[in-house]
Amino acid sequence: MALLFLMLVSFAWLANRSIRWVTSLPDRIEIRFEDDTMTAVITECARASLTQPDTEMQTQSLHALLRGVEENPELAGWLQAELGSELKTLRNSTDVGVASMASMLMSKENK
């Protein structure tokens, strides 16, 4: 019985230490990007989320991009230059919501 208790305490201690180590990773890791690199990372993340086959993911991404353009109209030109082909593809989507939001983004970009 004592051995079982000792094993249980050891497992709990190990689990606690592992969780603390994992949760402290963001504090110990420092990532720095140059401006061009950060732009490339953001562009590829946006492109990846727009090209997902899941329409819910596409809808969330388009909604976030629409909010971004409404808050910062200068993004419209960047979106057209970097994500124009993805937006044109989504404009022809069979999902009405996705197609509508992609069309809205394309129309905002052309202003």
N, CA, C and O atoms as CSV, one atom per row, in Angstrom:
chain,resi,resn,atom,element,x,y,z
A,1,MET,N,N,0.827,-1.190,0.000
A,1,MET,CA,C,0.000,0.000,0.000
A,1,MET,C,C,0.872,1.254,0.000
A,1,MET,O,O,0.578,2.232,-0.687
A,2,ALA,N,N,1.946,1.206,0.781
A,2,ALA,CA,C,2.857,2.349,0.834
A,2,ALA,C,C,3.531,2.560,-0.513
A,2,ALA,O,O,3.768,3.695,-0.925
A,3,LEU,N,N,3.841,1.459,-1.200
A,3,LEU,CA,C,4.463,1.559,-2.516
A,3,LEU,C,C,3.510,2.208,-3.514
A,3,LEU,O,O,3.927,3.036,-4.325
A,4,LEU,N,N,2.244,1.840,-3.457
A,4,LEU,CA,C,1.239,2.446,-4.325
A,4,LEU,C,C,1.113,3.938,-4.041
A,4,LEU,O,O,1.034,4.745,-4.967
A,5,PHE,N,N,1.095,4.304,-2.765
A,5,PHE,CA,C,1.027,5.712,-2.386
A,5,PHE,C,C,2.252,6.469,-2.892
A,5,PHE,O,O,2.126,7.581,-3.405
A,6,LEU,N,N,3.433,5.874,-2.749
A,6,LEU,CA,C,4.669,6.496,-3.215
A,6,LEU,C,C,4.657,6.677,-4.730
A,6,LEU,O,O,5.108,7.704,-5.237
A,7,MET,N,N,4.144,5.686,-5.451
A,7,MET,CA,C,4.048,5.799,-6.911
A,7,MET,C,C,3.080,6.906,-7.305
A,7,MET,O,O,3.347,7.661,-8.241
A,8,LEU,N,N,1.967,7.008,-6.604
A,8,LEU,CA,C,0.977,8.037,-6.889
A,8,LEU,C,C,1.552,9.428,-6.644
A,8,LEU,O,O,1.369,10.328,-7.463
A,9,VAL,N,N,2.239,9.605,-5.534
A,9,VAL,CA,C,2.859,10.895,-5.219
A,9,VAL,C,C,3.926,11.229,-6.257
A,9,VAL,O,O,4.021,12.376,-6.693
A,10,SER,N,N,4.720,10.253,-6.653
A,10,SER,CA,C,5.765,10.480,-7.658
A,10,SER,C,C,5.155,10.899,-8.988
A,10,SER,O,O,5.646,11.820,-9.641
A,11,PHE,N,N,4.086,10.221,-9.387
A,11,PHE,CA,C,3.416,10.572,-10.637
A,11,PHE,C,C,2.840,11.981,-10.570
A,11,PHE,O,O,2.967,12.748,-11.524
A,12,ALA,N,N,2.210,12.326,-9.456
A,12,ALA,CA,C,1.640,13.669,-9.296
A,12,ALA,C,C,2.733,14.728,-9.353
A,12,ALA,O,O,2.551,15.776,-9.974
A,13,TRP,N,N,3.870,14.461,-8.705
A,13,TRP,CA,C,4.975,15.410,-8.724
A,13,TRP,C,C,5.511,15.574,-10.146
A,13,TRP,O,O,5.763,16.696,-10.585
A,14,LEU,N,N,5.687,14.468,-10.866
A,14,LEU,CA,C,6.190,14.512,-12.233
A,14,LEU,C,C,5.217,15.252,-13.149
A,14,LEU,O,O,5.636,16.054,-13.984
A,15,ALA,N,N,3.933,14.989,-12.995
A,15,ALA,CA,C,2.925,15.681,-13.804
A,15,ALA,C,C,2.940,17.176,-13.516
A,15,ALA,O,O,2.856,17.988,-14.438
A,16,ASN,N,N,3.045,17.542,-12.248
A,16,ASN,CA,C,3.089,18.947,-11.860
A,16,ASN,C,C,4.304,19.643,-12.470
A,16,ASN,O,O,4.174,20.739,-13.017
A,17,ARG,N,N,5.470,19.032,-12.387
A,17,ARG,CA,C,6.696,19.610,-12.940
A,17,ARG,C,C,6.603,19.732,-14.459
A,17,ARG,O,O,7.046,20.727,-15.034
A,18,SER,N,N,6.032,18.728,-15.102
A,18,SER,CA,C,5.896,18.760,-16.563
A,18,SER,C,C,4.975,19.890,-16.999
A,18,SER,O,O,5.272,20.614,-17.949
A,19,ILE,N,N,3.866,20.034,-16.303
A,19,ILE,CA,C,2.921,21.104,-16.639
A,19,ILE,C,C,3.563,22.465,-16.418
A,19,ILE,O,O,3.405,23.359,-17.250
A,20,ARG,N,N,4.273,22.639,-15.328
A,20,ARG,CA,C,4.953,23.916,-15.072
A,20,ARG,C,C,5.994,24.208,-16.147
A,20,ARG,O,O,6.127,25.350,-16.587
A,21,TRP,N,N,6.730,23.190,-16.571
A,21,TRP,CA,C,7.764,23.383,-17.581
A,21,TRP,C,C,7.138,23.804,-18.911
A,21,TRP,O,O,7.628,24.721,-19.569
A,22,VAL,N,N,6.050,23.128,-19.304
A,22,VAL,CA,C,5.400,23.440,-20.575
A,22,VAL,C,C,4.776,24.829,-20.538
A,22,VAL,O,O,4.890,25.581,-21.506
A,23,THR,N,N,4.119,25.180,-19.438
A,23,THR,CA,C,3.472,26.491,-19.378
A,23,THR,C,C,4.470,27.631,-19.274
A,23,THR,O,O,4.119,28.774,-19.566
A,24,SER,N,N,5.697,27.359,-18.869
A,24,SER,CA,C,6.696,28.427,-18.793
A,24,SER,C,C,7.461,28.612,-20.100
A,24,SER,O,O,8.276,29.528,-20.207
A,25,LEU,N,N,7.216,27.765,-21.092
A,25,LEU,CA,C,7.933,27.882,-22.367
A,25,LEU,C,C,7.781,29.251,-23.029
A,25,LEU,O,O,8.780,29.814,-23.478
A,26,PRO,N,N,6.564,29.810,-23.107
A,26,PRO,CA,C,6.456,31.123,-23.754
A,26,PRO,C,C,7.305,32.203,-23.084
A,26,PRO,O,O,7.753,33.136,-23.751
A,27,ASP,N,N,7.527,32.087,-21.786
A,27,ASP,CA,C,8.353,33.071,-21.088
A,27,ASP,C,C,9.833,32.879,-21.390
A,27,ASP,O,O,10.614,33.825,-21.289
A,28,ARG,N,N,10.220,31.674,-21.757
A,28,ARG,CA,C,11.631,31.376,-21.988
A,28,ARG,C,C,12.035,31.475,-23.455
A,28,ARG,O,O,13.224,31.566,-23.761
A,29,ILE,N,N,11.074,31.460,-24.354
A,29,ILE,CA,C,11.382,31.498,-25.780
A,29,ILE,C,C,11.135,32.908,-26.294
A,29,ILE,O,O,10.068,33.482,-26.074
A,30,GLU,N,N,12.100,33.445,-26.962
A,30,GLU,CA,C,11.958,34.779,-27.540
A,30,GLU,C,C,12.116,34.667,-29.048
A,30,GLU,O,O,13.135,34.188,-29.545
A,31,ILE,N,N,11.099,35.113,-29.764
A,31,ILE,CA,C,11.128,35.062,-31.218
A,31,ILE,C,C,11.126,36.495,-31.731
A,31,ILE,O,O,10.297,37.312,-31.331
A,32,ARG,N,N,12.054,36.782,-32.613
A,32,ARG,CA,C,12.123,38.118,-33.211
A,32,ARG,C,C,12.054,37.987,-34.720
A,32,ARG,O,O,12.646,37.083,-35.309
A,33,PHE,N,N,11.328,38.895,-35.330
A,33,PHE,CA,C,11.196,38.923,-36.776
A,33,PHE,C,C,11.593,40.296,-37.285
A,33,PHE,O,O,11.327,41.310,-36.639
A,34,GLU,N,N,12.219,40.321,-38.429
A,34,GLU,CA,C,12.427,41.580,-39.134
A,34,GLU,C,C,11.095,41.930,-39.795
A,34,GLU,O,O,10.214,41.076,-39.906
A,35,ASP,N,N,10.944,43.175,-40.233
A,35,ASP,CA,C,9.669,43.617,-40.803
A,35,ASP,C,C,9.231,42.762,-41.988
A,35,ASP,O,O,8.073,42.348,-42.049
A,36,ASP,N,N,10.135,42.490,-42.931
A,36,ASP,CA,C,9.770,41.694,-44.100
A,36,ASP,C,C,9.421,40.263,-43.718
A,36,ASP,O,O,8.511,39.664,-44.291
A,37,THR,N,N,10.135,39.728,-42.764
A,37,THR,CA,C,9.865,38.361,-42.326
A,37,THR,C,C,8.507,38.283,-41.652
A,37,THR,O,O,7.757,37.335,-41.886
A,38,MET,N,N,8.179,39.255,-40.825
A,38,MET,CA,C,6.887,39.269,-40.146
A,38,MET,C,C,5.759,39.391,-41.168
A,38,MET,O,O,4.732,38.725,-41.038
A,39,THR,N,N,5.940,40.228,-42.175
A,39,THR,CA,C,4.932,40.357,-43.225
A,39,THR,C,C,4.744,39.033,-43.948
A,39,THR,O,O,3.616,38.641,-44.245
A,40,ALA,N,N,5.840,38.344,-44.233
A,40,ALA,CA,C,5.753,37.048,-44.909
A,40,ALA,C,C,5.032,36.022,-44.046
A,40,ALA,O,O,4.232,35.236,-44.554
A,41,VAL,N,N,5.305,36.022,-42.753
A,41,VAL,CA,C,4.637,35.082,-41.845
A,41,VAL,C,C,3.138,35.362,-41.808
A,41,VAL,O,O,2.332,34.436,-41.898
A,42,ILE,N,N,2.763,36.617,-41.677
A,42,ILE,CA,C,1.346,36.986,-41.632
A,42,ILE,C,C,0.661,36.640,-42.946
A,42,ILE,O,O,-0.458,36.127,-42.952
A,43,THR,N,N,1.332,36.919,-44.057
A,43,THR,CA,C,0.768,36.608,-45.372
A,43,THR,C,C,0.517,35.114,-45.518
A,43,THR,O,O,-0.556,34.704,-45.960
A,44,GLU,N,N,1.488,34.310,-45.156
A,44,GLU,CA,C,1.336,32.859,-45.296
A,44,GLU,C,C,0.276,32.306,-44.349
A,44,GLU,O,O,-0.436,31.364,-44.700
A,45,CYS,N,N,0.166,32.876,-43.163
A,45,CYS,CA,C,-0.892,32.445,-42.233
A,45,CYS,C,C,-2.270,32.769,-42.805
A,45,CYS,O,O,-3.179,31.939,-42.756
A,46,ALA,N,N,-2.421,33.971,-43.344
A,46,ALA,CA,C,-3.699,34.362,-43.944
A,46,ALA,C,C,-4.004,33.482,-45.148
A,46,ALA,O,O,-5.134,33.021,-45.313
A,47,ARG,N,N,-3.006,33.247,-45.986
A,47,ARG,CA,C,-3.189,32.406,-47.168
A,47,ARG,C,C,-3.588,30.979,-46.757
A,47,ARG,O,O,-4.480,30.381,-47.358
A,48,ALA,N,N,-2.929,30.451,-45.746
A,48,ALA,CA,C,-3.235,29.092,-45.289
A,48,ALA,C,C,-4.656,28.992,-44.748
A,48,ALA,O,O,-5.347,28.004,-44.999
A,49,SER,N,N,-5.096,30.001,-44.010
A,49,SER,CA,C,-6.448,29.935,-43.453
A,49,SER,C,C,-7.511,30.120,-44.531
A,49,SER,O,O,-8.602,29.559,-44.423
A,50,LEU,N,N,-7.207,30.900,-45.573
A,50,LEU,CA,C,-8.180,31.094,-46.649
A,50,LEU,C,C,-8.270,29.888,-47.572
A,50,LEU,O,O,-9.310,29.667,-48.192
A,51,THR,N,N,-7.216,29.116,-47.674
A,51,THR,CA,C,-7.227,27.964,-48.582
A,51,THR,C,C,-7.627,26.664,-47.891
A,51,THR,O,O,-7.548,25.595,-48.496
A,52,GLN,N,N,-8.050,26.740,-46.644
A,52,GLN,CA,C,-8.540,25.552,-45.940
A,52,GLN,C,C,-9.827,25.072,-46.614
A,52,GLN,O,O,-10.628,25.896,-47.054
A,53,PRO,N,N,-10.038,23.766,-46.703
A,53,PRO,CA,C,-11.290,23.278,-47.291
A,53,PRO,C,C,-12.499,23.489,-46.372
A,53,PRO,O,O,-13.641,23.372,-46.817
A,54,ASP,N,N,-12.257,23.794,-45.114
A,54,ASP,CA,C,-13.331,23.992,-44.140
A,54,ASP,C,C,-13.923,25.388,-44.312
A,54,ASP,O,O,-13.232,26.387,-44.113
A,55,THR,N,N,-15.203,25.458,-44.681
A,55,THR,CA,C,-15.830,26.759,-44.918
A,55,THR,C,C,-15.960,27.575,-43.637
A,55,THR,O,O,-15.968,28.804,-43.693
A,56,GLU,N,N,-16.062,26.921,-42.494
A,56,GLU,CA,C,-16.127,27.657,-41.224
A,56,GLU,C,C,-14.824,28.411,-40.985
A,56,GLU,O,O,-14.836,29.560,-40.545
A,57,MET,N,N,-13.711,27.765,-41.275
A,57,MET,CA,C,-12.403,28.408,-41.129
A,57,MET,C,C,-12.265,29.562,-42.126
A,57,MET,O,O,-11.745,30.624,-41.782
A,58,GLN,N,N,-12.726,29.353,-43.345
A,58,GLN,CA,C,-12.686,30.418,-44.346
A,58,GLN,C,C,-13.541,31.601,-43.905
A,58,GLN,O,O,-13.141,32.755,-44.051
A,59,THR,N,N,-14.714,31.307,-43.367
A,59,THR,CA,C,-15.618,32.362,-42.906
A,59,THR,C,C,-14.977,33.170,-41.784
A,59,THR,O,O,-15.034,34.400,-41.794
A,60,GLN,N,N,-14.372,32.495,-40.825
A,60,GLN,CA,C,-13.710,33.193,-39.723
A,60,GLN,C,C,-12.558,34.055,-40.232
A,60,GLN,O,O,-12.380,35.185,-39.776
A,61,SER,N,N,-11.787,33.537,-41.160
A,61,SER,CA,C,-10.652,34.286,-41.701
A,61,SER,C,C,-11.122,35.513,-42.472
A,61,SER,O,O,-10.580,36.606,-42.307
A,62,LEU,N,N,-12.126,35.326,-43.308
A,62,LEU,CA,C,-12.655,36.455,-44.081
A,62,LEU,C,C,-13.257,37.512,-43.162
A,62,LEU,O,O,-13.091,38.710,-43.393
A,63,HIS,N,N,-13.952,37.069,-42.128
A,63,HIS,CA,C,-14.536,38.007,-41.169
A,63,HIS,C,C,-13.436,38.825,-40.480
A,63,HIS,O,O,-13.573,40.036,-40.308
A,64,ALA,N,N,-12.361,38.163,-40.094
A,64,ALA,CA,C,-11.239,38.870,-39.459
A,64,ALA,C,C,-10.600,39.857,-40.429
A,64,ALA,O,O,-10.250,40.970,-40.036
A,65,LEU,N,N,-10.444,39.464,-41.687
A,65,LEU,CA,C,-9.868,40.375,-42.682
A,65,LEU,C,C,-10.784,41.572,-42.927
A,65,LEU,O,O,-10.309,42.698,-43.075
A,66,LEU,N,N,-12.089,41.332,-42.970
A,66,LEU,CA,C,-13.036,42.445,-43.136
A,66,LEU,C,C,-12.943,43.431,-41.978
A,66,LEU,O,O,-12.932,44.644,-42.190
A,67,ARG,N,N,-12.876,42.914,-40.757
A,67,ARG,CA,C,-12.714,43.795,-39.593
A,67,ARG,C,C,-11.418,44.583,-39.697
A,67,ARG,O,O,-11.382,45.776,-39.399
A,68,GLY,N,N,-10.359,43.913,-40.120
A,68,GLY,CA,C,-9.075,44.589,-40.261
A,68,GLY,C,C,-9.118,45.711,-41.276
A,68,GLY,O,O,-8.553,46.780,-41.045
A,69,VAL,N,N,-9.782,45.480,-42.402
A,69,VAL,CA,C,-9.886,46.509,-43.444
A,69,VAL,C,C,-10.767,47.661,-42.974
A,69,VAL,O,O,-10.496,48.818,-43.296
A,70,GLU,N,N,-11.818,47.358,-42.216
A,70,GLU,CA,C,-12.675,48.426,-41.702
A,70,GLU,C,C,-11.927,49.297,-40.697
A,70,GLU,O,O,-12.104,50.515,-40.673
A,71,GLU,N,N,-11.094,48.673,-39.873
A,71,GLU,CA,C,-10.334,49.428,-38.878
A,71,GLU,C,C,-9.103,50.102,-39.473
A,71,GLU,O,O,-8.659,51.135,-38.972
A,72,ASN,N,N,-8.556,49.533,-40.526
A,72,ASN,CA,C,-7.330,50.051,-41.128
A,72,ASN,C,C,-7.451,49.940,-42.649
A,72,ASN,O,O,-7.006,48.948,-43.227
A,73,PRO,N,N,-8.042,50.936,-43.305
A,73,PRO,CA,C,-8.298,50.863,-44.748
A,73,PRO,C,C,-7.044,50.663,-45.612
A,73,PRO,O,O,-7.151,50.222,-46.757
A,74,GLU,N,N,-5.860,50.982,-45.075
A,74,GLU,CA,C,-4.639,50.791,-45.856
A,74,GLU,C,C,-4.371,49.313,-46.135
A,74,GLU,O,O,-3.621,48.985,-47.054
A,75,LEU,N,N,-4.973,48.427,-45.355
A,75,LEU,CA,C,-4.794,46.990,-45.573
A,75,LEU,C,C,-5.399,46.517,-46.889
A,75,LEU,O,O,-5.006,45.475,-47.414
A,76,ALA,N,N,-6.343,47.270,-47.418
A,76,ALA,CA,C,-7.030,46.835,-48.635
A,76,ALA,C,C,-6.052,46.619,-49.787
A,76,ALA,O,O,-6.140,45.611,-50.489
A,77,GLY,N,N,-5.141,47.532,-49.987
A,77,GLY,CA,C,-4.154,47.387,-51.061
A,77,GLY,C,C,-3.241,46.194,-50.843
A,77,GLY,O,O,-2.913,45.472,-51.785
A,78,TRP,N,N,-2.834,45.989,-49.601
A,78,TRP,CA,C,-1.981,44.851,-49.284
A,78,TRP,C,C,-2.710,43.538,-49.550
A,78,TRP,O,O,-2.133,42.599,-50.098
A,79,LEU,N,N,-3.986,43.480,-49.157
A,79,LEU,CA,C,-4.769,42.270,-49.398
A,79,LEU,C,C,-4.878,41.965,-50.883
A,79,LEU,O,O,-4.746,40.812,-51.295
A,80,GLN,N,N,-5.118,42.986,-51.684
A,80,GLN,CA,C,-5.239,42.781,-53.127
A,80,GLN,C,C,-3.926,42.264,-53.704
A,80,GLN,O,O,-3.921,41.354,-54.533
A,81,ALA,N,N,-2.827,42.842,-53.266
A,81,ALA,CA,C,-1.527,42.437,-53.805
A,81,ALA,C,C,-1.124,41.038,-53.348
A,81,ALA,O,O,-0.609,40.253,-54.144
A,82,GLU,N,N,-1.350,40.723,-52.091
A,82,GLU,CA,C,-0.844,39.469,-51.531
A,82,GLU,C,C,-1.831,38.305,-51.597
A,82,GLU,O,O,-1.423,37.158,-51.779
A,83,LEU,N,N,-3.113,38.589,-51.452
A,83,LEU,CA,C,-4.102,37.512,-51.360
A,83,LEU,C,C,-5.180,37.595,-52.432
A,83,LEU,O,O,-6.240,36.982,-52.302
A,84,GLY,N,N,-4.911,38.350,-53.489
A,84,GLY,CA,C,-5.909,38.550,-54.544
A,84,GLY,C,C,-6.403,37.262,-55.174
A,84,GLY,O,O,-7.608,37.095,-55.368
A,85,SER,N,N,-5.503,36.352,-55.497
A,85,SER,CA,C,-5.932,35.110,-56.163
A,85,SER,C,C,-6.782,34.244,-55.230
A,85,SER,O,O,-7.744,33.616,-55.674
A,86,GLU,N,N,-6.436,34.209,-53.951
A,86,GLU,CA,C,-7.233,33.437,-52.999
A,86,GLU,C,C,-8.629,34.037,-52.844
A,86,GLU,O,O,-9.621,33.311,-52.777
A,87,LEU,N,N,-8.695,35.375,-52.789
A,87,LEU,CA,C,-9.996,36.035,-52.652
A,87,LEU,C,C,-10.854,35.822,-53.897
A,87,LEU,O,O,-12.066,35.637,-53.785
A,88,LYS,N,N,-10.243,35.847,-55.082
A,88,LYS,CA,C,-11.002,35.595,-56.316
A,88,LYS,C,C,-11.555,34.176,-56.329
A,88,LYS,O,O,-12.687,33.949,-56.757
A,89,THR,N,N,-10.760,33.231,-55.864
A,89,THR,CA,C,-11.230,31.843,-55.794
A,89,THR,C,C,-12.392,31.720,-54.815
A,89,THR,O,O,-13.383,31.053,-55.109
A,90,LEU,N,N,-12.277,32.355,-53.662
A,90,LEU,CA,C,-13.342,32.281,-52.656
A,90,LEU,C,C,-14.598,33.021,-53.101
A,90,LEU,O,O,-15.703,32.681,-52.680
A,91,ARG,N,N,-14.433,34.023,-53.944
A,91,ARG,CA,C,-15.592,34.757,-54.454
A,91,ARG,C,C,-16.502,33.826,-55.261
A,91,ARG,O,O,-17.707,34.061,-55.354
A,92,ASN,N,N,-15.928,32.772,-55.842
A,92,ASN,CA,C,-16.699,31.798,-56.622
A,92,ASN,C,C,-17.068,30.560,-55.804
A,92,ASN,O,O,-17.434,29.531,-56.371
A,93,SER,N,N,-16.975,30.651,-54.498
A,93,SER,CA,C,-17.271,29.518,-53.616
A,93,SER,C,C,-18.746,29.141,-53.682
A,93,SER,O,O,-19.606,29.984,-53.937
A,94,THR,N,N,-19.022,27.865,-53.449
A,94,THR,CA,C,-20.415,27.413,-53.399
A,94,THR,C,C,-21.085,27.822,-52.089
A,94,THR,O,O,-22.313,27.840,-52.006
A,95,ASP,N,N,-20.304,28.146,-51.076
A,95,ASP,CA,C,-20.848,28.630,-49.809
A,95,ASP,C,C,-21.178,30.114,-49.966
A,95,ASP,O,O,-20.296,30.929,-50.236
A,96,VAL,N,N,-22.435,30.450,-49.797
A,96,VAL,CA,C,-22.898,31.820,-50.037
A,96,VAL,C,C,-22.219,32.819,-49.109
A,96,VAL,O,O,-21.852,33.911,-49.544
A,97,GLY,N,N,-22.046,32.465,-47.844
A,97,GLY,CA,C,-21.411,33.375,-46.889
A,97,GLY,C,C,-19.971,33.663,-47.249
A,97,GLY,O,O,-19.531,34.811,-47.193
A,98,VAL,N,N,-19.232,32.626,-47.618
A,98,VAL,CA,C,-17.831,32.792,-48.007
A,98,VAL,C,C,-17.745,33.649,-49.258
A,98,VAL,O,O,-16.946,34.583,-49.315
A,99,ALA,N,N,-18.563,33.339,-50.266
A,99,ALA,CA,C,-18.535,34.096,-51.519
A,99,ALA,C,C,-18.897,35.561,-51.285
A,99,ALA,O,O,-18.295,36.456,-51.877
A,100,SER,N,N,-19.878,35.800,-50.424
A,100,SER,CA,C,-20.310,37.169,-50.133
A,100,SER,C,C,-19.208,37.974,-49.449
A,100,SER,O,O,-18.936,39.113,-49.830
A,101,MET,N,N,-18.579,37.383,-48.446
A,101,MET,CA,C,-17.515,38.114,-47.740
A,101,MET,C,C,-16.300,38.331,-48.633
A,101,MET,O,O,-15.666,39.384,-48.566
A,102,ALA,N,N,-15.968,37.350,-49.465
A,102,ALA,CA,C,-14.842,37.524,-50.388
A,102,ALA,C,C,-15.146,38.643,-51.376
A,102,ALA,O,O,-14.263,39.437,-51.699
A,103,SER,N,N,-16.385,38.713,-51.858
A,103,SER,CA,C,-16.781,39.793,-52.766
A,103,SER,C,C,-16.707,41.146,-52.074
A,103,SER,O,O,-16.278,42.135,-52.668
A,104,MET,N,N,-17.130,41.183,-50.808
A,104,MET,CA,C,-17.051,42.440,-50.057
A,104,MET,C,C,-15.603,42.896,-49.927
A,104,MET,O,O,-15.305,44.079,-50.088
A,105,LEU,N,N,-14.706,41.963,-49.635
A,105,LEU,CA,C,-13.289,42.318,-49.526
A,105,LEU,C,C,-12.736,42.796,-50.858
A,105,LEU,O,O,-11.971,43.760,-50.904
A,106,MET,N,N,-13.114,42.133,-51.939
A,106,MET,CA,C,-12.628,42.537,-53.262
A,106,MET,C,C,-13.150,43.927,-53.621
A,106,MET,O,O,-12.422,44.723,-54.214
A,107,SER,N,N,-14.396,44.229,-53.271
A,107,SER,CA,C,-14.943,45.544,-53.603
A,107,SER,C,C,-14.295,46.635,-52.758
A,107,SER,O,O,-14.093,47.747,-53.244
A,108,LYS,N,N,-13.969,46.338,-51.508
A,108,LYS,CA,C,-13.286,47.323,-50.669
A,108,LYS,C,C,-11.886,47.579,-51.184
A,108,LYS,O,O,-11.375,48.694,-51.077
A,109,GLU,N,N,-11.268,46.562,-51.736
A,109,GLU,CA,C,-9.897,46.697,-52.218
A,109,GLU,C,C,-9.815,47.563,-53.463
A,109,GLU,O,O,-8.797,48.211,-53.706
A,110,ASN,N,N,-10.884,47.578,-54.255
A,110,ASN,CA,C,-10.841,48.319,-55.512
A,110,ASN,C,C,-11.187,49.787,-55.350
A,110,ASN,O,O,-11.189,50.529,-56.332
A,111,LYS,N,N,-11.477,50.220,-54.142
A,111,LYS,CA,C,-11.848,51.630,-53.925
A,111,LYS,C,C,-10.633,52.502,-53.847
A,111,LYS,O,O,-10.753,53.714,-53.668
